[in-house]
């Protein structure tokens, strides 16, 4: 077994065990409007296919494992191939739920869903703050500016910006190693939209890329001259190996991510097929379980992401309970009206 796979298994088992204790202490987890399986009701059986964001995957995987504890005949697969690959499968009708670290693309992905008769509910589940990290042994970098990140990651930097001193003259004249998500990742797209800002939303290609954030963690942790970026949870779960840089003077934390003060904060989502809710007996009980007031915050916190404010969580659940379909985001990827909570209210 590889070191990376072993680390993933250990983290996954620890997360599920911890969650089992807190959910059991709360009596399982209802709320969402329907049978949760277990707790006196008939156990749920059936298959659910979930694909998409590796950022959202730890939350959904934990929900799936806990749901299966109460419903051992339920078979739930949770992939982490990336947000774009997840939407491709979802809009073809191959999966029932899609994990996403960005909103669905109005111009490119929504039409594919429409062509294939896939109607969906868009449900924010947490906040993430993409963390820019270096090796724990790095003793010179503690803060980076958005402009410095652009200098380092824009396509023009390829083969040209290769040393720390080219990013900041006060940093050593040593070669820098870069690690980041692959092109199918919603994290990749959000980072480039926010930091690089070019129309194509791409960065340089001469870096170590992976859709698996654990691979990126291992890369940065094993290289003293490394810099990488990925979801907040993967930094929080590796505090002894990584150091997060402040961005424009703001450190990523639950408070700065939730408030939006941290510049790479973003909501993360699950998308649920309405056809699957009607036709797949396992989907509604699982989503009810996932989104319940008893479970969602605990799932998010145990996975080391940032919980939604109470009022936004209520609006998110209302999207699901009212079966409000479609996206509340514009073609530019902004919530209609500029505020996610307001956009959700307007959609209902």
Wavefront OBJ file of the C-alpha trace (Angstrom):
o trace
v 0.000 0.000 0.000
v 1.390 3.441 -0.945
v 2.168 6.018 1.711
v -0.435 8.374 0.218
v -3.188 5.741 0.172
v -2.340 4.686 3.720
v -2.556 8.302 4.903
v -5.920 8.740 3.200
v -7.312 5.616 4.813
v -6.122 6.621 8.284
v -7.636 10.104 7.977
v -10.893 8.696 6.582
v -11.273 6.109 9.337
v -10.504 8.668 12.057
v -13.029 11.114 10.611
v -15.796 8.539 10.416
v -15.124 7.250 13.950
v -15.235 10.776 15.358
v -18.426 11.561 13.520
v -20.020 8.306 14.588
v -19.626 9.399 18.195
v -21.087 12.869 17.745
v -23.988 11.729 15.565
v -24.796 8.848 17.900
v -24.782 11.279 20.814
v -27.381 13.332 18.981
v -29.601 10.388 18.209
v -28.768 9.884 14.550
v -29.954 12.854 12.565
v -33.294 13.740 11.168
v -34.436 17.036 9.984
v -34.489 17.376 6.113
v -38.035 16.092 5.859
v -38.208 12.319 5.651
v -36.985 8.989 6.909
v -33.335 8.929 7.813
v -32.939 5.171 7.920
v -32.220 3.629 11.291
v -33.762 4.988 14.466
v -36.786 2.709 14.162
v -37.522 3.136 10.437
v -36.827 0.560 7.743
v -33.155 0.616 6.659
v -32.601 2.137 3.224
v -31.209 0.087 0.351
v -30.093 1.072 -3.133
v -27.191 2.606 -4.999
v -26.098 6.236 -5.219
v -23.290 7.426 -7.501
v -21.593 10.682 -6.507
v -18.705 12.251 -8.418
v -16.974 15.614 -8.484
v -14.882 17.899 -6.336
v -12.038 16.459 -4.275
v -12.529 19.494 -2.022
v -16.117 18.551 -1.144
v -15.369 14.823 -1.143
v -14.345 14.552 2.561
v -17.710 15.969 3.692
v -19.757 13.788 1.369
v -17.656 10.704 2.092
v -18.196 11.146 5.820
v -21.939 11.560 5.271
v -21.984 8.394 3.156
v -20.074 6.335 5.727
v -22.322 7.405 8.577
v -25.462 6.836 6.534
v -24.262 3.326 5.695
v -23.763 2.582 9.392
v -27.533 2.934 9.797
v -28.326 1.550 6.350
v -25.819 -1.194 5.513
v -27.654 -2.162 2.317
v -27.150 1.311 0.863
v -24.244 1.422 -1.590
v -22.849 4.925 -2.056
v -19.770 5.611 -4.186
v -18.082 9.004 -3.730
v -15.471 9.965 -6.320
v -13.133 12.954 -6.378
v -12.229 13.311 -10.050
v -12.799 17.071 -10.023
v -15.735 19.447 -10.320
v -15.738 19.594 -14.120
v -15.613 15.815 -14.516
v -18.332 15.559 -11.890
v -20.651 17.887 -13.792
v -19.927 16.046 -17.043
v -21.126 12.779 -15.510
v -24.040 14.430 -13.685
v -25.377 16.261 -16.744
v -25.239 13.013 -18.708
v -27.415 11.407 -16.037
v -24.674 9.013 -14.931
v -24.646 10.185 -11.303
v -27.374 11.245 -8.901
v -25.374 13.815 -6.899
v -22.455 16.023 -7.932
v -19.948 17.547 -5.502
v -18.752 20.963 -6.663
v -16.259 23.533 -5.447
v -17.648 26.133 -7.855
v -21.110 26.864 -9.248
v -22.271 25.001 -12.336
v -21.266 26.796 -15.530
v -24.323 28.579 -16.938
v -22.969 28.801 -20.493
v -21.431 25.342 -20.883
v -22.752 22.867 -18.300
v -26.348 23.945 -17.722
v -27.237 23.476 -21.435
v -25.874 19.914 -21.323
v -28.047 19.138 -18.304
v -31.056 20.632 -20.108
v -30.371 18.632 -23.278
v -30.309 15.424 -21.251
v -33.351 16.256 -19.134
v -31.336 16.539 -15.909
v -33.081 18.957 -13.559
v -31.111 19.788 -10.419
v -31.223 21.469 -7.036
v -28.159 23.551 -6.149
v -27.322 23.302 -2.433
v -24.496 25.221 -0.711
v -23.152 23.077 2.146
v -20.085 24.909 3.486
v -17.415 27.519 2.894
v -13.835 26.826 1.841
v -10.808 29.079 1.658
v -8.213 27.960 -0.868
v -5.005 27.840 1.139
v -1.637 28.836 -0.291
v 0.882 26.687 1.540
v 4.609 26.086 1.841
v 6.702 23.456 3.561
v 6.742 23.645 7.362
v 10.527 24.165 7.228
v 10.175 27.318 5.114
v 11.460 30.109 7.395
v 11.231 33.102 5.050
v 7.717 33.211 3.558
v 4.763 34.079 5.773
v 2.670 36.377 3.578
v 2.033 36.645 -0.133
v 0.107 39.232 -2.110
v -2.407 38.535 -4.850
v -0.109 40.298 -7.281
v 2.832 38.079 -6.297
v 0.696 34.986 -6.793
v -0.323 36.237 -10.218
v 3.326 36.830 -11.100
v 4.100 33.269 -10.053
v 1.136 31.428 -11.591
v 0.120 33.331 -14.747
v 0.858 31.594 -18.073
v 3.613 34.117 -18.889
v 5.536 32.842 -15.836
v 6.056 29.426 -17.412
v 9.782 28.736 -17.690
v 10.504 32.338 -16.629
v 9.566 32.742 -12.955
v 11.370 29.796 -11.414
v 13.058 31.188 -8.278
v 11.733 32.553 -4.994
v 13.664 35.796 -5.417
v 11.797 36.573 -8.647
v 8.545 36.688 -6.689
v 9.907 38.648 -3.732
v 13.473 40.065 -3.768
v 13.703 39.438 -0.014
v 13.261 35.706 -0.555
v 16.268 33.477 -1.340
v 17.630 32.956 -4.838
v 16.606 29.302 -4.871
v 14.470 27.300 -7.274
v 10.788 27.093 -6.377
v 8.708 23.915 -6.806
v 5.011 24.367 -7.582
v 2.102 22.056 -6.767
v -1.528 22.614 -7.682
v -4.792 21.071 -8.869
v -5.343 19.733 -12.360
v -7.419 21.518 -14.948
v -10.654 19.608 -14.178
v -10.669 20.947 -10.623
v -13.056 23.656 -9.488
v -10.256 24.838 -7.195
v -8.056 25.368 -10.262
v -10.767 27.369 -11.984
v -11.649 29.508 -8.957
v -7.982 30.247 -8.172
v -7.259 31.352 -11.730
v -10.425 33.382 -12.039
v -9.604 35.202 -8.791
v -5.808 35.453 -8.918
v -4.677 35.178 -12.526
v -7.736 36.873 -13.963
v -7.185 35.994 -17.614
v -10.118 35.219 -19.885
v -9.149 31.558 -20.271
v -8.886 31.064 -16.487
v -5.700 29.005 -16.823
v -2.308 29.113 -15.138
v 1.185 27.988 -16.129
v 1.580 24.306 -16.966
v 5.086 23.612 -15.638
v 4.010 22.493 -12.157
v 3.167 19.230 -10.398
v -0.555 18.815 -10.976
v -3.022 16.375 -9.427
v -6.780 16.109 -8.952
v -5.998 14.374 -5.629
v -5.309 16.980 -2.941
v -3.557 14.359 -0.814
v -0.915 14.022 -3.542
v -0.382 17.798 -3.431
v -0.087 17.699 0.363
v 2.559 14.984 0.169
v 4.444 16.926 -2.499
v 4.645 20.171 -0.521
v 5.345 18.335 2.751
v 8.293 16.564 1.159
v 9.925 19.548 -0.558
v 11.396 22.469 1.380
v 11.202 24.724 -1.677
v 7.587 23.919 -2.481
v 4.542 26.168 -2.757
v 1.064 24.881 -3.543
v -2.625 25.617 -3.231
v -5.663 23.511 -2.323
v -8.723 23.430 -0.055
v -8.595 24.595 3.571
v -9.414 21.143 4.949
v -6.275 19.604 3.473
v -4.174 22.283 5.162
v -5.988 21.890 8.502
v -5.505 18.132 8.429
v -1.747 18.507 7.906
v -0.770 21.305 10.288
v 2.478 19.619 11.307
v 3.656 19.383 7.717
v 2.477 22.600 6.070
v 2.452 26.326 6.700
v -0.315 28.495 5.265
v 0.643 31.918 3.943
v -1.426 34.983 4.704
v -2.935 36.430 1.535
v -2.769 40.211 1.350
v -2.238 40.213 5.114
v -5.170 37.912 5.974
v -4.623 34.392 7.298
v -7.110 31.676 6.299
v -9.278 30.770 9.297
v -12.875 29.835 9.954
v -13.676 33.461 10.796
v -11.954 35.111 7.808
v -13.301 32.512 5.376
v -16.896 32.778 6.623
v -16.788 36.582 6.536
v -15.165 36.681 3.096
v -12.247 38.738 4.421
v -9.872 36.051 3.189
v -9.537 36.670 -0.548
v -9.842 33.042 -1.687
v -13.051 32.233 0.210
v -15.853 30.463 -1.669
v -19.019 28.440 -1.086
v -18.958 24.730 -1.939
v -21.965 22.698 -3.066
v -23.760 19.495 -3.749
v -26.085 19.261 -6.777
v -28.945 16.777 -6.562
v -30.919 15.356 -9.488
v -34.677 15.803 -9.043
v -35.270 12.668 -11.143
v -33.077 10.702 -8.725
v -35.025 12.100 -5.770
v -38.203 10.699 -7.288
v -36.947 7.433 -8.759
v -34.073 6.299 -6.525
v -35.292 5.196 -3.090
v -31.913 5.848 -1.473
v -31.305 9.429 -2.642
v -33.910 11.343 -0.623
v -33.127 9.633 2.712
v -29.404 10.205 2.140
v -29.770 13.900 1.269
v -32.180 14.363 4.191
v -29.528 12.841 6.454
v -26.701 14.914 4.951
v -28.486 18.276 5.226
v -30.241 17.800 8.549
v -29.709 20.391 11.262
v -28.274 17.645 13.474
v -25.664 16.511 10.953
v -24.530 19.108 8.417
v -22.468 21.361 10.692
v -20.863 18.361 12.385
v -19.944 16.833 9.031
v -18.457 20.126 7.865
v -16.533 20.765 11.079
v -15.197 17.216 11.295
v -13.942 17.518 7.713
v -12.336 20.831 8.801
v -14.255 23.137 6.523
v -16.236 26.220 7.530
v -19.923 26.014 8.407
v -22.502 28.261 6.804
v -23.990 31.044 8.945
v -27.322 29.910 10.367
v -29.477 32.079 8.104
v -27.638 30.951 4.973
v -27.880 27.306 6.048
v -31.642 27.770 6.478
v -31.956 29.180 2.959
v -29.837 26.344 1.608
v -32.093 23.735 3.232
v -35.127 25.601 1.911
v -33.794 25.209 -1.632
v -33.841 21.480 -1.096
v -37.081 21.186 0.862
v -38.952 23.375 -1.648
v -37.315 21.505 -4.577
v -36.152 24.811 -6.083
v -34.362 23.935 -9.302
v -31.660 25.637 -11.330
v -28.718 27.803 -10.377
v -28.747 31.154 -8.581
v -25.485 32.154 -10.277
v -24.961 34.306 -13.357
v -22.879 33.401 -16.389
v -20.022 35.284 -14.707
v -20.238 32.931 -11.718
v -21.660 35.550 -9.342
v -24.807 35.091 -7.220
v -27.698 37.008 -8.697
v -27.889 40.289 -6.821
v -24.333 39.840 -5.515
v -25.240 38.012 -2.288
v -25.687 34.246 -2.023
v -28.285 34.299 0.724
v -30.380 36.906 -1.090
v -30.056 34.982 -4.345
v -31.361 31.822 -2.668
v -34.330 33.689 -1.185
v -35.217 35.200 -4.550
v -35.111 31.803 -6.241
v -37.677 30.188 -3.932
l 1 2 3 4 5 6 7 8 9 10 11 12 13 14 15 16 17 18 19 20 21 22 23 24 25 26 27 28 29 30 31 32 33 34 35 36 37 38 39 40 41 42 43 44 45 46 47 48 49 50 51 52 53 54 55 56 57 58 59 60 61 62 63 64 65 66 67 68 69 70 71 72 73 74 75 76 77 78 79 80 81 82 83 84 85 86 87 88 89 90 91 92 93 94 95 96 97 98 99 100 101 102 103 104 105 106 107 108 109 110 111 112 113 114 115 116 117 118 119 120 121 122 123 124 125 126 127 128 129 130 131 132 133 134 135 136 137 138 139 140 141 142 143 144 145 146 147 148 149 150 151 152 153 154 155 156 157 158 159 160 161 162 163 164 165 166 167 168 169 170 171 172 173 174 175 176 177 178 179 180 181 182 183 184 185 186 187 188 189 190 191 192 193 194 195 196 197 198 199 200 201 202 203 204 205 206 207 208 209 210 211 212 213 214 215 216 217 218 219 220 221 222 223 224 225 226 227 228 229 230 231 232 233 234 235 236 237 238 239 240 241 242 243 244 245 246 247 248 249 250 251 252 253 254 255 256 257 258 259 260 261 262 263 264 265 266 267 268 269 270 271 272 273 274 275 276 277 278 279 280 281 282 283 284 285 286 287 288 289 290 291 292 293 294 295 296 297 298 299 300 301 302 303 304 305 306 307 308 309 310 311 312 313 314 315 316 317 318 319 320 321 322 323 324 325 326 327 328 329 330 331 332 333 334 335 336 337 338 339 340 341 342 343 344 345 346 347 348
